[in-house]
Each structure stands twice: as C-alpha cells, then as structure tokens.
C-alpha cells in the first residue's frame, strides 16, 4: 500500500522490512501555530488509513532531472530481481526527498532526490526516539513509569495547571489530560489526547541524568546504532515543542534496525514489548510514543471518535511506526 504522499507501506513478502522517508517542506520547522495560544505545537503525524491510498504506477516514467538513480536491489530473498522503477517514479513525483528500505541490516533499495546526506526535522517521529531514551533511563533506575513529573521538575512545568497526578506513563501514552497549551482538559489517565505535553519528558531525562540531551542520546542510542548524523536541536524561539530531531533516512533505518534487533545498550528487556502494546483503553493503535497496528480500532490525532478496524489494514498486524508531519515515517 502506498500513502497519499510518499510512502510504500507493507512487507512485500518480508516480515522485517523497514521504511523511512524524508519529505520536502518549505521550512525546517515541524511546528504550526495554535489558534488562541502564545505557544505553537508540533503538527500531528501523517497516518495512512484505508481512505488515503493510491496505486503505484504500473509504467515507469523517466526520472526527473536531478533525481539520483536508485541503488541496485539486494539479493536478499524475496527481493532478488525486484524492479523498483515504479516506486522510484512515484517517489520522484510526490516531493519525496529520501527513501530507504532495509532488511536484516542490508540496504534493499534507496532513492534520493539529491543525495543520501539530506536531513531534516523528523517532526513527531522523534517521539518514538524519545521513548527509547526514556526506556533506558527507567532501566537505569533514574525514575519509573509511575514517577510523577512534579517530583522531578517541580510544579511549574505546566504553568497554571495542577499536575501533581501526572506521571511519566501518562506522557508516554498521551493520557496526561493536558492539551498543547498545558491546560487541563481531563483527569490524568481518563482519556487519550494527542498532546505536545509529551515534551516534558526531555526535561525529565536531562534532569535525572544531569547531562545534555545530545550527550545522552549519543551515548545511549545514536552512536551504538550508527545513526552518525542524527542530532537533537533547539527549535526557533516561541515554538511549543522546543526540541527537534534532525536525521537522514540512513539515521532512521539505523535506529530502526536497533529496535528490530533489540540491541540498544542498557534497554530493559520488556521496554519494546510494552512500547508496542496498547498503552491505554482509549486508542488501541497507540503504545508508548509508538503507533501500532493490528488493533480493533484507532483514533487519529486531533480526533475524538475512534474508527473501527486496524490502523493500516493491508499492513502486517505487528507493524509498528514512528510517524511525523509531512510523512516522516519509520
């Protein structure tokens, strides 16, 4: 299945396929203004659903000028002899900048509008990367899932709101009851609301480690994974989600391979299993800052009503994904 904008989603007969894409936008920022607020918030991720699909062209038009030829397919079965011409034409025609398929650590196919060094803010896909850092901190005993945010950051991290019952688990599962402006809209744990309040977890990690986010992410994840150019950075002044993550498609698949192999140093043995299971009863398609497939229903960001069926019905039930604005996908 192909998303409306840029991605081929599905295993193509191989259960360990990873797909990552970087989509062209007019700005490096992953933020959008929030009406009536002095803050801005990260836009919801793009989620491919049954009513957002088109077909890959059956013919192979010429690649546009400037598009780098794709790499030859790998000999990994069942990819041997595969013709990716139709996919490349689709990517070239949809504004995609970078696309990569990796299986078992080997590059099956990649396509770049310019070159493999293209990097950008991966928007909300960074939430899943943050989940991996939180998992390592939990394994190190720095805090627990049921640790309250107030006990780490004090009572001023959500100005004007009473947050004494909000925990790490609530922020990971989008059940904090806070909206993008940190206003209380529900009691913690009683509803699912895709909220930028998750970003407080960055401060929880840096406060409990006493280290910069760059040092923590490099030592715990990026360096071991081989995500050589991935880096967190401060977004423009006034942006709601103050931290962004710039990465290449190569960085994303390197992180993804670490997830598939379960090789992130120090990560608890149960963290990935917990991350890839529904974290609350309101949205079966959401784990611990990861999107998950195969549930009986799902709720999209910015929506209050659930839809029956799996998030991506034509994809494997065990698919998990990091999803961000402008079709940033892992």
NORFEN-V866163 format. One record per residue. PHI is phi as a letter, one per 30 degrees, with the letter a starting at -180 (999 if undefined). Layout:
phi=PHI
phi=PHI
This chain:
phi=999
phi=c
phi=d
phi=d
phi=c
phi=a
phi=c
phi=d
phi=c
phi=k
phi=d
phi=h
phi=j
phi=b
phi=d
phi=c
phi=d
phi=c
phi=b
phi=b
phi=b
phi=c
phi=c
phi=d
phi=b
phi=d
phi=b
phi=d
phi=d
phi=c
phi=c
phi=b
phi=d
phi=c
phi=e
phi=i
phi=b
phi=d
phi=c
phi=b
phi=b
phi=d
phi=d
phi=d
phi=d
phi=d
phi=b
phi=d
phi=b
phi=e
phi=c
phi=b
phi=b
phi=b
phi=c
phi=d
phi=e
phi=d
phi=c
phi=b
phi=d
phi=d
phi=d
phi=d
phi=e
phi=j
phi=d
phi=d
phi=e
phi=d
phi=d
phi=d
phi=d
phi=d
phi=d
phi=d
phi=d
phi=c
phi=d
phi=e
phi=i
phi=d
phi=c
phi=c
phi=e
phi=d
phi=d
phi=d
phi=d
phi=d
phi=d
phi=d
phi=c
phi=c
phi=i
phi=d
phi=c
phi=a
phi=a
phi=b
phi=c
phi=b
phi=b
phi=h
phi=i
phi=c
phi=d
phi=d
phi=a
phi=b
phi=b
phi=b
phi=d
phi=c
phi=a
phi=d
phi=d
phi=d
phi=b
phi=a
phi=d
phi=d
phi=h
phi=d
phi=d
phi=d
phi=e
phi=d
phi=d
phi=e
phi=e
phi=d
phi=d
phi=d
phi=e
phi=d
phi=d
phi=d
phi=d
phi=d
phi=i
phi=d
phi=a
phi=b
phi=d
phi=c
phi=d
phi=d
phi=d
phi=e
phi=d
phi=c
phi=c
phi=i
phi=c
phi=c
phi=d
phi=b
phi=e
phi=i
phi=c
phi=d
phi=b
phi=d
phi=c
phi=d
phi=c
phi=e
phi=e
phi=d
phi=d
phi=d
phi=c
phi=i
phi=b
phi=d
phi=i
phi=c
phi=c
phi=d
phi=c
phi=i
phi=d
phi=d
phi=c
phi=a
phi=d
phi=e
phi=i
phi=c
phi=a
phi=c
phi=b
phi=d
phi=b
phi=d
phi=d
phi=e
phi=d
phi=d
phi=d
phi=e
phi=d
phi=d
phi=d
phi=d
phi=d
phi=d
phi=c
phi=i
phi=b
phi=d
phi=d
phi=d
phi=d
phi=d
phi=d
phi=d
phi=d
phi=d
phi=b
phi=d
phi=d
phi=d
phi=d
phi=i
phi=d
phi=d
phi=c
phi=d
phi=a
phi=d
phi=a
phi=d
phi=d
phi=e
phi=e
phi=j
phi=d
phi=d
phi=d
phi=d
phi=c
phi=b
phi=b
phi=c
phi=a
phi=c
phi=d
phi=d
phi=d
phi=d
phi=d
phi=d
phi=d
phi=d
phi=d
phi=d
phi=d
phi=d
phi=d
phi=i
phi=c
phi=d
phi=e
phi=i
phi=d
phi=e
phi=d
phi=c
phi=d
phi=d
phi=d
phi=d
phi=d
phi=c
phi=c
phi=e
phi=c
phi=a
phi=d
phi=c
phi=b
phi=e
phi=d
phi=b
phi=c
phi=c
phi=i
phi=b
phi=d
phi=b
phi=c
phi=i
phi=d
phi=d
phi=a
phi=a
phi=b
phi=d
phi=e
phi=i
phi=c
phi=c
phi=c
phi=d
phi=c
phi=d
phi=j
phi=d
phi=e
phi=b
phi=e
phi=d
phi=c
phi=e
phi=d
phi=c
phi=d
phi=b
phi=a
phi=c
phi=b
phi=b
phi=e
phi=i
phi=i
phi=d
phi=b
phi=b
